[in-house]
Each structure stands twice: as structure tokens, then as C-alpha cells.
Amino acid sequence: MAIASEFPSQVTLTSQDFMTRYNLKTASSVQTAVKGLVEKGILSDNHGIRRPTDLLFMLWLKDF
């Protein structure tokens, strides 16, 4: 949800500001979660810019 909420802005997912805003615990847990979501095809990784693969899903998450 945090990535969809920030899209289309480019944010550093492991920055302290981002992690505090979305109540994320550690940078390593964020990296592990993102890696898993990319491997499952839920997130796409285009030169370091990560976003949900399904744009309708992303819009739904933004409104959630």
C-alpha cells in the first residue's frame, strides 16, 4: 500500500521518512518484502522504480 500511495513519486523505500510515515520496522524487512513482491510479479522493477504491476490494483490500493 505504501508504494501505491506514493506513486508516481519516486521515493527511497528504505529512507527513514518513508519507513516512519508507513510505520515500517526495519530497512532489511522492507527490502525482503519488496524482493518477494517483485519475484511474485506483484511489483515491477523498472530501473529501480517499483510500482504495482496491475495498475487497477494500484488505484484500488491508493484508495484503501
PQR file of N, CA, C, O and H, with PARSE charges and radii, in Angstrom:
ATOM      1  N   MET A   1       0.820  -1.185   0.000 -0.4000 1.5000
ATOM      2  CA  MET A   1       0.000   0.000   0.000 -0.0000 2.0000
ATOM      3  C   MET A   1       0.866   1.251   0.000  0.5500 1.7000
ATOM      4  O   MET A   1       0.518   2.254  -0.624 -0.5500 1.4000
ATOM      5  N   ALA A   2       1.978   1.190   0.691 -0.4000 1.5000
ATOM      6  CA  ALA A   2       2.842   2.366   0.788 -0.0000 2.0000
ATOM      7  C   ALA A   2       3.386   2.751  -0.575  0.5500 1.7000
ATOM      8  O   ALA A   2       3.435   3.937  -0.903 -0.5500 1.4000
ATOM      9  H   ALA A   2       2.260   0.376   1.198  0.4000 1.0000
ATOM     10  N   ILE A   3       3.796   1.781  -1.375 -0.4000 1.5000
ATOM     11  CA  ILE A   3       4.337   2.073  -2.704 -0.0000 2.0000
ATOM     12  C   ILE A   3       3.244   2.656  -3.596  0.5500 1.7000
ATOM     13  O   ILE A   3       3.483   3.629  -4.311 -0.5500 1.4000
ATOM     14  H   ILE A   3       3.757   0.818  -1.109  0.4000 1.0000
ATOM     15  N   ALA A   4       2.057   2.076  -3.560 -0.4000 1.5000
ATOM     16  CA  ALA A   4       0.953   2.588  -4.372 -0.0000 2.0000
ATOM     17  C   ALA A   4       0.558   3.993  -3.943  0.5500 1.7000
ATOM     18  O   ALA A   4       0.224   4.825  -4.786 -0.5500 1.4000
ATOM     19  H   ALA A   4       1.862   1.286  -2.979  0.4000 1.0000
ATOM     20  N   SER A   5       0.592   4.266  -2.649 -0.4000 1.5000
ATOM     21  CA  SER A   5       0.225   5.595  -2.149 -0.0000 2.0000
ATOM     22  C   SER A   5       1.178   6.669  -2.626  0.5500 1.7000
ATOM     23  O   SER A   5       0.773   7.813  -2.827 -0.5500 1.4000
ATOM     24  H   SER A   5       0.864   3.590  -1.963  0.4000 1.0000
ATOM     25  N   GLU A   6       2.421   6.322  -2.807 -0.4000 1.5000
ATOM     26  CA  GLU A   6       3.437   7.294  -3.219 -0.0000 2.0000
ATOM     27  C   GLU A   6       3.544   7.439  -4.735  0.5500 1.7000
ATOM     28  O   GLU A   6       4.111   8.420  -5.216 -0.5500 1.4000
ATOM     29  H   GLU A   6       2.751   5.392  -2.644  0.4000 1.0000
ATOM     30  N   PHE A   7       3.011   6.480  -5.499 -0.4000 1.5000
ATOM     31  CA  PHE A   7       3.142   6.523  -6.949 -0.0000 2.0000
ATOM     32  C   PHE A   7       2.405   7.725  -7.499  0.5500 1.7000
ATOM     33  O   PHE A   7       1.288   7.964  -7.041 -0.5500 1.4000
ATOM     34  H   PHE A   7       2.550   5.683  -5.109  0.4000 1.0000
ATOM     35  N   PRO A   8       2.913   8.498  -8.428 -0.5600 1.5000
ATOM     36  CA  PRO A   8       4.071   8.283  -9.267  0.2800 2.0000
ATOM     37  C   PRO A   8       5.361   8.889  -8.717  0.5500 1.7000
ATOM     38  O   PRO A   8       6.373   8.900  -9.416 -0.5500 1.4000
ATOM     39  N   SER A   9       5.348   9.382  -7.507 -0.4000 1.5000
ATOM     40  CA  SER A   9       6.574   9.936  -6.933 -0.0000 2.0000
ATOM     41  C   SER A   9       7.616   8.847  -6.769  0.5500 1.7000
ATOM     42  O   SER A   9       7.292   7.697  -6.473 -0.5500 1.4000
ATOM     43  H   SER A   9       4.526   9.373  -6.939  0.4000 1.0000
ATOM     44  N   GLN A  10       8.847   9.215  -6.962 -0.4000 1.5000
ATOM     45  CA  GLN A  10       9.940   8.275  -6.757 -0.0000 2.0000
ATOM     46  C   GLN A  10      10.462   8.478  -5.341  0.5500 1.7000
ATOM     47  O   GLN A  10      10.978   9.545  -5.009 -0.5500 1.4000
ATOM     48  H   GLN A  10       9.110  10.149  -7.203  0.4000 1.0000
ATOM     49  N   VAL A  11      10.328   7.466  -4.523 -0.4000 1.5000
ATOM     50  CA  VAL A  11      10.777   7.543  -3.138 -0.0000 2.0000
ATOM     51  C   VAL A  11      11.778   6.431  -2.874  0.5500 1.7000
ATOM     52  O   VAL A  11      11.777   5.395  -3.540 -0.5500 1.4000
ATOM     53  H   VAL A  11       9.909   6.599  -4.793  0.4000 1.0000
ATOM     54  N   THR A  12      12.615   6.665  -1.906 -0.4000 1.5000
ATOM     55  CA  THR A  12      13.531   5.627  -1.455 -0.0000 2.0000
ATOM     56  C   THR A  12      12.800   4.817  -0.394  0.5500 1.7000
ATOM     57  O   THR A  12      12.479   5.323   0.681 -0.5500 1.4000
ATOM     58  H   THR A  12      12.615   7.506  -1.365  0.4000 1.0000
ATOM     59  N   LEU A  13      12.545   3.561  -0.707 -0.4000 1.5000
ATOM     60  CA  LEU A  13      11.717   2.733   0.164 -0.0000 2.0000
ATOM     61  C   LEU A  13      12.340   2.495   1.521  0.5500 1.7000
ATOM     62  O   LEU A  13      11.626   2.204   2.481 -0.5500 1.4000
ATOM     63  H   LEU A  13      12.806   3.150  -1.580  0.4000 1.0000
ATOM     64  N   THR A  14      13.642   2.608   1.625 -0.4000 1.5000
ATOM     65  CA  THR A  14      14.309   2.353   2.897 -0.0000 2.0000
ATOM     66  C   THR A  14      14.708   3.643   3.611  0.5500 1.7000
ATOM     67  O   THR A  14      15.466   3.608   4.580 -0.5500 1.4000
ATOM     68  H   THR A  14      14.222   2.844   0.845  0.4000 1.0000
ATOM     69  N   SER A  15      14.198   4.785   3.133 -0.4000 1.5000
ATOM     70  CA  SER A  15      14.522   6.041   3.825 -0.0000 2.0000
ATOM     71  C   SER A  15      13.763   6.102   5.148  0.5500 1.7000
ATOM     72  O   SER A  15      12.674   5.545   5.283 -0.5500 1.4000
ATOM     73  H   SER A  15      13.582   4.814   2.346  0.4000 1.0000
ATOM     74  N   GLN A  16      14.347   6.774   6.097 -0.4000 1.5000
ATOM     75  CA  GLN A  16      13.730   6.877   7.422 -0.0000 2.0000
ATOM     76  C   GLN A  16      12.370   7.558   7.347  0.5500 1.7000
ATOM     77  O   GLN A  16      11.442   7.161   8.051 -0.5500 1.4000
ATOM     78  H   GLN A  16      15.232   7.227   5.987  0.4000 1.0000
ATOM     79  N   ASP A  17      12.241   8.578   6.502 -0.4000 1.5000
ATOM     80  CA  ASP A  17      10.975   9.297   6.346 -0.0000 2.0000
ATOM     81  C   ASP A  17       9.870   8.366   5.842  0.5500 1.7000
ATOM     82  O   ASP A  17       8.771   8.343   6.395 -0.5500 1.4000
ATOM     83  H   ASP A  17      12.995   8.900   5.930  0.4000 1.0000
ATOM     84  N   PHE A  18      10.167   7.604   4.797 -0.4000 1.5000
ATOM     85  CA  PHE A  18       9.202   6.671   4.225 -0.0000 2.0000
ATOM     86  C   PHE A  18       8.807   5.605   5.246  0.5500 1.7000
ATOM     87  O   PHE A  18       7.626   5.305   5.420 -0.5500 1.4000
ATOM     88  H   PHE A  18      11.061   7.622   4.348  0.4000 1.0000
ATOM     89  N   MET A  19       9.797   5.047   5.909 -0.4000 1.5000
ATOM     90  CA  MET A  19       9.526   3.977   6.867 -0.0000 2.0000
ATOM     91  C   MET A  19       8.722   4.482   8.058  0.5500 1.7000
ATOM     92  O   MET A  19       7.859   3.768   8.568 -0.5500 1.4000
ATOM     93  H   MET A  19      10.756   5.290   5.767  0.4000 1.0000
ATOM     94  N   THR A  20       8.991   5.693   8.501 -0.4000 1.5000
ATOM     95  CA  THR A  20       8.236   6.272   9.617 -0.0000 2.0000
ATOM     96  C   THR A  20       6.797   6.573   9.197  0.5500 1.7000
ATOM     97  O   THR A  20       5.857   6.294   9.941 -0.5500 1.4000
ATOM     98  H   THR A  20       9.692   6.273   8.087  0.4000 1.0000
ATOM     99  N   ARG A  21       6.634   7.143   8.004 -0.4000 1.5000
ATOM    100  CA  ARG A  21       5.307   7.523   7.510 -0.0000 2.0000
ATOM    101  C   ARG A  21       4.380   6.319   7.428  0.5500 1.7000
ATOM    102  O   ARG A  21       3.186   6.441   7.700 -0.5500 1.4000
ATOM    103  H   ARG A  21       7.398   7.369   7.400  0.4000 1.0000
ATOM    104  N   TYR A  22       4.911   5.158   7.057 -0.4000 1.5000
ATOM    105  CA  TYR A  22       4.087   3.964   6.889 -0.0000 2.0000
ATOM    106  C   TYR A  22       4.295   2.938   7.995  0.5500 1.7000
ATOM    107  O   TYR A  22       3.870   1.789   7.867 -0.5500 1.4000
ATOM    108  H   TYR A  22       5.881   5.059   6.836  0.4000 1.0000
ATOM    109  N   ASN A  23       4.943   3.346   9.075 -0.4000 1.5000
ATOM    110  CA  ASN A  23       5.132   2.510  10.254 -0.0000 2.0000
ATOM    111  C   ASN A  23       5.801   1.174   9.912  0.5500 1.7000
ATOM    112  O   ASN A  23       5.364   0.112  10.354 -0.5500 1.4000
ATOM    113  H   ASN A  23       5.288   4.279   9.179  0.4000 1.0000
ATOM    114  N   LEU A  24       6.868   1.253   9.117 -0.4000 1.5000
ATOM    115  CA  LEU A  24       7.644   0.069   8.746 -0.0000 2.0000
ATOM    116  C   LEU A  24       8.800  -0.070   9.725  0.5500 1.7000
ATOM    117  O   LEU A  24       9.367   0.935  10.155 -0.5500 1.4000
ATOM    118  H   LEU A  24       7.224   2.116   8.757  0.4000 1.0000
ATOM    119  N   LYS A  25       9.151  -1.275  10.077 -0.4000 1.5000
ATOM    120  CA  LYS A  25      10.108  -1.507  11.157 -0.0000 2.0000
ATOM    121  C   LYS A  25      11.566  -1.296  10.756  0.5500 1.7000
ATOM    122  O   LYS A  25      12.224  -0.394  11.274 -0.5500 1.4000
ATOM    123  H   LYS A  25       8.691  -2.091   9.727  0.4000 1.0000
ATOM    124  N   THR A  26      12.073  -2.111   9.848 -0.4000 1.5000
ATOM    125  CA  THR A  26      13.491  -2.031   9.506 -0.0000 2.0000
ATOM    126  C   THR A  26      13.672  -2.008   7.987  0.5500 1.7000
ATOM    127  O   THR A  26      12.823  -2.485   7.234 -0.5500 1.4000
ATOM    128  H   THR A  26      11.538  -2.844   9.428  0.4000 1.0000
ATOM    129  N   ALA A  27      14.803  -1.441   7.560 -0.4000 1.5000
ATOM    130  CA  ALA A  27      15.108  -1.375   6.135 -0.0000 2.0000
ATOM    131  C   ALA A  27      15.262  -2.771   5.547  0.5500 1.7000
ATOM    132  O   ALA A  27      14.874  -3.008   4.403 -0.5500 1.4000
ATOM    133  H   ALA A  27      15.493  -1.053   8.171  0.4000 1.0000
ATOM    134  N   SER A  28      15.821  -3.688   6.313 -0.4000 1.5000
ATOM    135  CA  SER A  28      16.010  -5.045   5.791 -0.0000 2.0000
ATOM    136  C   SER A  28      14.672  -5.743   5.576  0.5500 1.7000
ATOM    137  O   SER A  28      14.533  -6.517   4.629 -0.5500 1.4000
ATOM    138  H   SER A  28      16.136  -3.495   7.242  0.4000 1.0000
ATOM    139  N   SER A  29      13.685  -5.488   6.430 -0.4000 1.5000
ATOM    140  CA  SER A  29      12.373  -6.112   6.238 -0.0000 2.0000
ATOM    141  C   SER A  29      11.678  -5.523   5.010  0.5500 1.7000
ATOM    142  O   SER A  29      10.954  -6.231   4.310 -0.5500 1.4000
ATOM    143  H   SER A  29      13.798  -4.858   7.199  0.4000 1.0000
ATOM    144  N   VAL A  30      11.891  -4.242   4.747 -0.4000 1.5000
ATOM    145  CA  VAL A  30      11.326  -3.604   3.550 -0.0000 2.0000
ATOM    146  C   VAL A  30      11.975  -4.207   2.305  0.5500 1.7000
ATOM    147  O   VAL A  30      11.278  -4.534   1.345 -0.5500 1.4000
ATOM    148  H   VAL A  30      12.479  -3.667   5.316  0.4000 1.0000
ATOM    149  N   GLN A  31      13.286  -4.355   2.311 -0.4000 1.5000
ATOM    150  CA  GLN A  31      13.995  -4.922   1.166 -0.0000 2.0000
ATOM    151  C   GLN A  31      13.554  -6.355   0.899  0.5500 1.7000
ATOM    152  O   GLN A  31      13.359  -6.741  -0.254 -0.5500 1.4000
ATOM    153  H   GLN A  31      13.852  -4.089   3.091  0.4000 1.0000
ATOM    154  N   THR A  32      13.395  -7.142   1.952 -0.4000 1.5000
ATOM    155  CA  THR A  32      12.962  -8.530   1.807 -0.0000 2.0000
ATOM    156  C   THR A  32      11.544  -8.597   1.240  0.5500 1.7000
ATOM    157  O   THR A  32      11.265  -9.418   0.366 -0.5500 1.4000
ATOM    158  H   THR A  32      13.553  -6.828   2.888  0.4000 1.0000
ATOM    159  N   ALA A  33      10.656  -7.743   1.728 -0.4000 1.5000
ATOM    160  CA  ALA A  33       9.276  -7.727   1.247 -0.0000 2.0000
ATOM    161  C   ALA A  33       9.218  -7.314  -0.221  0.5500 1.7000
ATOM    162  O   ALA A  33       8.501  -7.931  -1.008 -0.5500 1.4000
ATOM    163  H   ALA A  33      10.883  -7.076   2.438  0.4000 1.0000
ATOM    164  N   VAL A  34       9.957  -6.287  -0.590 -0.4000 1.5000
ATOM    165  CA  VAL A  34       9.966  -5.816  -1.976 -0.0000 2.0000
ATOM    166  C   VAL A  34      10.526  -6.898  -2.897  0.5500 1.7000
ATOM    167  O   VAL A  34       9.987  -7.133  -3.979 -0.5500 1.4000
ATOM    168  H   VAL A  34      10.540  -5.786   0.050  0.4000 1.0000
ATOM    169  N   LYS A  35      11.586  -7.544  -2.480 -0.4000 1.5000
ATOM    170  CA  LYS A  35      12.180  -8.619  -3.294 -0.0000 2.0000
ATOM    171  C   LYS A  35      11.155  -9.723  -3.538  0.5500 1.7000
ATOM    172  O   LYS A  35      11.027 -10.213  -4.659 -0.5500 1.4000
ATOM    173  H   LYS A  35      12.024  -7.353  -1.601  0.4000 1.0000
ATOM    174  N   GLY A  36      10.435 -10.113  -2.507 -0.4000 1.5000
ATOM    175  CA  GLY A  36       9.414 -11.152  -2.647 -0.0000 2.0000
ATOM    176  C   GLY A  36       8.271 -10.726  -3.550  0.5500 1.7000
ATOM    177  O   GLY A  36       7.778 -11.528  -4.342 -0.5500 1.4000
ATOM    178  H   GLY A  36      10.540  -9.715  -1.595  0.4000 1.0000
ATOM    179  N   LEU A  37       7.843  -9.474  -3.442 -0.4000 1.5000
ATOM    180  CA  LEU A  37       6.754  -8.980  -4.286 -0.0000 2.0000
ATOM    181  C   LEU A  37       7.176  -8.877  -5.748  0.5500 1.7000
ATOM    182  O   LEU A  37       6.367  -9.119  -6.645 -0.5500 1.4000
ATOM    183  H   LEU A  37       8.244  -8.822  -2.798  0.4000 1.0000
ATOM    184  N   VAL A  38       8.437  -8.519  -5.995 -0.4000 1.5000
ATOM    185  CA  VAL A  38       8.946  -8.474  -7.369 -0.0000 2.0000
ATOM    186  C   VAL A  38       9.018  -9.890  -7.935  0.5500 1.7000
ATOM    187  O   VAL A  38       8.630 -10.115  -9.081 -0.5500 1.4000
ATOM    188  H   VAL A  38       9.093  -8.323  -5.267  0.4000 1.0000
ATOM    189  N   GLU A  39       9.508 -10.846  -7.147 -0.4000 1.5000
ATOM    190  CA  GLU A  39       9.616 -12.235  -7.598 -0.0000 2.0000
ATOM    191  C   GLU A  39       8.249 -12.840  -7.922  0.5500 1.7000
ATOM    192  O   GLU A  39       8.127 -13.659  -8.833 -0.5500 1.4000
ATOM    193  H   GLU A  39       9.823 -10.663  -6.216  0.4000 1.0000
ATOM    194  N   LYS A  40       7.221 -12.432  -7.173 -0.4000 1.5000
ATOM    195  CA  LYS A  40       5.869 -12.956  -7.398 -0.0000 2.0000
ATOM    196  C   LYS A  40       5.138 -12.220  -8.516  0.5500 1.7000
ATOM    197  O   LYS A  40       4.049 -12.630  -8.917 -0.5500 1.4000
ATOM    198  H   LYS A  40       7.319 -11.766  -6.433  0.4000 1.0000
ATOM    199  N   GLY A  41       5.727 -11.135  -9.023 -0.4000 1.5000
ATOM    200  CA  GLY A  41       5.110 -10.386 -10.107 -0.0000 2.0000
ATOM    201  C   GLY A  41       4.092  -9.361  -9.655  0.5500 1.7000
ATOM    202  O   GLY A  41       3.384  -8.787 -10.482 -0.5500 1.4000
ATOM    203  H   GLY A  41       6.612 -10.802  -8.697  0.4000 1.0000
ATOM    204  N   ILE A  42       4.005  -9.122  -8.362 -0.4000 1.5000
ATOM    205  CA  ILE A  42       3.058  -8.134  -7.844 -0.0000 2.0000
ATOM    206  C   ILE A  42       3.604  -6.725  -8.052  0.5500 1.7000
ATOM    207  O   ILE A  42       2.851  -5.792  -8.330 -0.5500 1.4000
ATOM    208  H   ILE A  42       4.580  -9.588  -7.690  0.4000 1.0000
ATOM    209  N   LEU A  43       4.918  -6.581  -7.913 -0.4000 1.5000
ATOM    210  CA  LEU A  43       5.581  -5.310  -8.195 -0.0000 2.0000
ATOM    211  C   LEU A  43       6.460  -5.474  -9.417  0.5500 1.7000
ATOM    212  O   LEU A  43       7.028  -6.540  -9.654 -0.5500 1.4000
ATOM    213  H   LEU A  43       5.530  -7.339  -7.687  0.4000 1.0000
ATOM    214  N   SER A  44       6.564  -4.402 -10.191 -0.4000 1.5000
ATOM    215  CA  SER A  44       7.532  -4.403 -11.279 -0.0000 2.0000
ATOM    216  C   SER A  44       8.694  -3.516 -10.867  0.5500 1.7000
ATOM    217  O   SER A  44       8.525  -2.554 -10.118 -0.5500 1.4000
ATOM    218  H   SER A  44       6.103  -3.536  -9.998  0.4000 1.0000
ATOM    219  N   ASP A  45       9.862  -3.849 -11.361 -0.4000 1.5000
ATOM    220  CA  ASP A  45      11.071  -3.092 -11.055 -0.0000 2.0000
ATOM    221  C   ASP A  45      11.661  -2.608 -12.367  0.5500 1.7000
ATOM    222  O   ASP A  45      12.270  -3.378 -13.110 -0.5500 1.4000
ATOM    223  H   ASP A  45      10.000  -4.630 -11.970  0.4000 1.0000
ATOM    224  N   ASN A  46      11.477  -1.338 -12.641 -0.4000 1.5000
ATOM    225  CA  ASN A  46      11.959  -0.751 -13.883 -0.0000 2.0000
ATOM    226  C   ASN A  46      13.069   0.234 -13.554  0.5500 1.7000
ATOM    227  O   ASN A  46      12.804   1.401 -13.266 -0.5500 1.4000
ATOM    228  H   ASN A  46      10.982  -0.712 -12.038  0.4000 1.0000
ATOM    229  N   HIS A  47      14.308  -0.233 -13.597 -0.4000 1.5000
ATOM    230  CA  HIS A  47      15.478   0.593 -13.290 -0.0000 2.0000
ATOM    231  C   HIS A  47      15.380   1.213 -11.895  0.5500 1.7000
ATOM    232  O   HIS A  47      15.697   2.388 -11.709 -0.5500 1.4000
ATOM    233  H   HIS A  47      14.523  -1.181 -13.831  0.4000 1.0000
ATOM    234  N   GLY A  48      14.944   0.425 -10.926 -0.4000 1.5000
ATOM    235  CA  GLY A  48      14.877   0.894  -9.547 -0.0000 2.0000
ATOM    236  C   GLY A  48      13.567   1.561  -9.174  0.5500 1.7000
ATOM    237  O   GLY A  48      13.344   1.852  -7.999 -0.5500 1.4000
ATOM    238  H   GLY A  48      14.686  -0.530 -11.077  0.4000 1.0000
ATOM    239  N   ILE A  49      12.699   1.809 -10.137 -0.4000 1.5000
ATOM    240  CA  ILE A  49      11.386   2.386  -9.838 -0.0000 2.0000
ATOM    241  C   ILE A  49      10.410   1.235  -9.681  0.5500 1.7000
ATOM    242  O   ILE A  49      10.165   0.478 -10.620 -0.5500 1.4000
ATOM    243  H   ILE A  49      12.880   1.572 -11.091  0.4000 1.0000
ATOM    244  N   ARG A  50       9.868   1.115  -8.507 -0.4000 1.5000
ATOM    245  CA  ARG A  50       8.980  -0.017  -8.227 -0.0000 2.0000
ATOM    246  C   ARG A  50       7.544   0.473  -8.143  0.5500 1.7000
ATOM    247  O   ARG A  50       7.248   1.507  -7.546 -0.5500 1.4000
ATOM    248  H   ARG A  50      10.067   1.730  -7.744  0.4000 1.0000
ATOM    249  N   ARG A  51       6.665  -0.302  -8.760 -0.4000 1.5000
ATOM    250  CA  ARG A  51       5.244   0.002  -8.721 -0.0000 2.0000
ATOM    251  C   ARG A  51       4.470  -1.276  -8.907  0.5500 1.7000
ATOM    252  O   ARG A  51       4.997  -2.249  -9.446 -0.5500 1.4000
ATOM    253  H   ARG A  51       6.906  -1.143  -9.245  0.4000 1.0000
ATOM    254  N   PRO A  52       3.207  -1.292  -8.463 -0.5600 1.5000
ATOM    255  CA  PRO A  52       2.393  -2.488  -8.695  0.2800 2.0000
ATOM    256  C   PRO A  52       2.267  -2.765 -10.189  0.5500 1.7000
ATOM    257  O   PRO A  52       2.106  -1.840 -10.986 -0.5500 1.4000
ATOM    258  N   THR A  53       2.340  -4.019 -10.560 -0.4000 1.5000
ATOM    259  CA  THR A  53       2.270  -4.421 -11.958 -0.0000 2.0000
ATOM    260  C   THR A  53       0.886  -4.135 -12.528  0.5500 1.7000
ATOM    261  O   THR A  53       0.764  -3.664 -13.658 -0.5500 1.4000
ATOM    262  H   THR A  53       2.470  -4.770  -9.912  0.4000 1.0000
ATOM    263  N   ASP A  54      -0.133  -4.412 -11.767 -0.4000 1.5000
ATOM    264  CA  ASP A  54      -1.514  -4.211 -12.192 -0.0000 2.0000
ATOM    265  C   ASP A  54      -1.937  -2.800 -11.788  0.5500 1.7000
ATOM    266  O   ASP A  54      -2.062  -2.503 -10.600 -0.5500 1.4000
ATOM    267  H   ASP A  54      -0.034  -4.795 -10.848  0.4000 1.0000
ATOM    268  N   LEU A  55      -2.158  -1.933 -12.776 -0.4000 1.5000
ATOM    269  CA  LEU A  55      -2.486  -0.536 -12.475 -0.0000 2.0000
ATOM    270  C   LEU A  55      -3.838  -0.387 -11.781  0.5500 1.7000
ATOM    271  O   LEU A  55      -3.999   0.511 -10.954 -0.5500 1.4000
ATOM    272  H   LEU A  55      -2.057  -2.174 -13.741  0.4000 1.0000
ATOM    273  N   LEU A  56      -4.807  -1.234 -12.091 -0.4000 1.5000
ATOM    274  CA  LEU A  56      -6.090  -1.176 -11.391 -0.0000 2.0000
ATOM    275  C   LEU A  56      -5.918  -1.545  -9.919  0.5500 1.7000
ATOM    276  O   LEU A  56      -6.540  -0.941  -9.045 -0.5500 1.4000
ATOM    277  H   LEU A  56      -4.676  -1.963 -12.763  0.4000 1.0000
ATOM    278  N   PHE A  57      -5.086  -2.524  -9.654 -0.4000 1.5000
ATOM    279  CA  PHE A  57      -4.779  -2.905  -8.277 -0.0000 2.0000
ATOM    280  C   PHE A  57      -4.126  -1.739  -7.546  0.5500 1.7000
ATOM    281  O   PHE A  57      -4.427  -1.482  -6.381 -0.5500 1.4000
ATOM    282  H   PHE A  57      -4.581  -3.015 -10.364  0.4000 1.0000
ATOM    283  N   MET A  58      -3.224  -1.030  -8.240 -0.4000 1.5000
ATOM    284  CA  MET A  58      -2.551   0.115  -7.633 -0.0000 2.0000
ATOM    285  C   MET A  58      -3.563   1.202  -7.276  0.5500 1.7000
ATOM    286  O   MET A  58      -3.500   1.774  -6.188 -0.5500 1.4000
ATOM    287  H   MET A  58      -2.979  -1.239  -9.187  0.4000 1.0000
ATOM    288  N   LEU A  59      -4.488   1.488  -8.181 -0.4000 1.5000
ATOM    289  CA  LEU A  59      -5.516   2.505  -7.904 -0.0000 2.0000
ATOM    290  C   LEU A  59      -6.379   2.087  -6.729  0.5500 1.7000
ATOM    291  O   LEU A  59      -6.738   2.919  -5.895 -0.5500 1.4000
ATOM    292  H   LEU A  59      -4.539   1.023  -9.065  0.4000 1.0000
ATOM    293  N   TRP A  60      -6.713   0.813  -6.654 -0.4000 1.5000
ATOM    294  CA  TRP A  60      -7.514   0.316  -5.535 -0.0000 2.0000
ATOM    295  C   TRP A  60      -6.754   0.481  -4.226  0.5500 1.7000
ATOM    296  O   TRP A  60      -7.325   0.892  -3.216 -0.5500 1.4000
ATOM    297  H   TRP A  60      -6.421   0.138  -7.331  0.4000 1.0000
ATOM    298  N   LEU A  61      -5.450   0.156  -4.248 -0.4000 1.5000
ATOM    299  CA  LEU A  61      -4.636   0.298  -3.038 -0.0000 2.0000
ATOM    300  C   LEU A  61      -4.527   1.748  -2.610  0.5500 1.7000
ATOM    301  O   LEU A  61      -4.523   2.033  -1.413 -0.5500 1.4000
ATOM    302  H   LEU A  61      -4.986  -0.178  -5.068  0.4000 1.0000
ATOM    303  N   LYS A  62      -4.438   2.683  -3.567 -0.4000 1.5000
ATOM    304  CA  LYS A  62      -4.325   4.106  -3.227 -0.0000 2.0000
ATOM    305  C   LYS A  62      -5.557   4.576  -2.470  0.5500 1.7000
ATOM    306  O   LYS A  62      -5.451   5.419  -1.579 -0.5500 1.4000
ATOM    307  H   LYS A  62      -4.442   2.451  -4.540  0.4000 1.0000
ATOM    308  N   ASP A  63      -6.721   4.042  -2.812 -0.4000 1.5000
ATOM    309  CA  ASP A  63      -7.977   4.449  -2.174 -0.0000 2.0000
ATOM    310  C   ASP A  63      -8.285   3.678  -0.914  0.5500 1.7000
ATOM    311  O   ASP A  63      -9.226   4.021  -0.198 -0.5500 1.4000
ATOM    312  H   ASP A  63      -6.807   3.357  -3.535  0.4000 1.0000
ATOM    313  N   PHE A  64      -7.515   2.642  -0.621 -0.4000 1.5000
ATOM    314  CA  PHE A  64      -7.771   1.778   0.526 -0.0000 2.0000
ATOM    315  C   PHE A  64      -7.477   2.477   1.810  0.5500 1.7000
ATOM    316  O   PHE A  64      -7.638   1.894   2.882 -0.5500 1.4000
ATOM    317  H   PHE A  64      -6.751   2.363  -1.203  0.4000 1.0000
TER
END
